Amino acid sequence: MRCERCGRDIFKFATCNYCSRKIGQECIKSSKRKTKVVRLVICKDCWGVMPRRKAYKNNEPAIQAVQPQQFG
């Protein structure tokens, strides 16, 4: 399997809760357990987008709440 962020071959992956890409351990910026079952993972790309980082720090895994706004 390949990492959807960097393209490296990976054998163990995690899914970013903010962009839904399958990423390897090298591309995970941070992860934490919200509960015993739910694990929040954020990739290095999503860490640079402030609304997504804010949602991660507030323990919000919902992707719909952090999509960019439409201008125009």
PyMOL commands that set and color helices and strands:
alter all, ss='L'
color gray80, all
select helices_A, chain A and resi 25-27+44-47+50-57+64-66
alter helices_A, ss='H'
color red, helices_A
select strands_A, chain A and resi 14-15+22-23+28-33+39-43
alter strands_A, ss='S'
color yellow, strands_A
deselect
rebuild
show_as cartoon
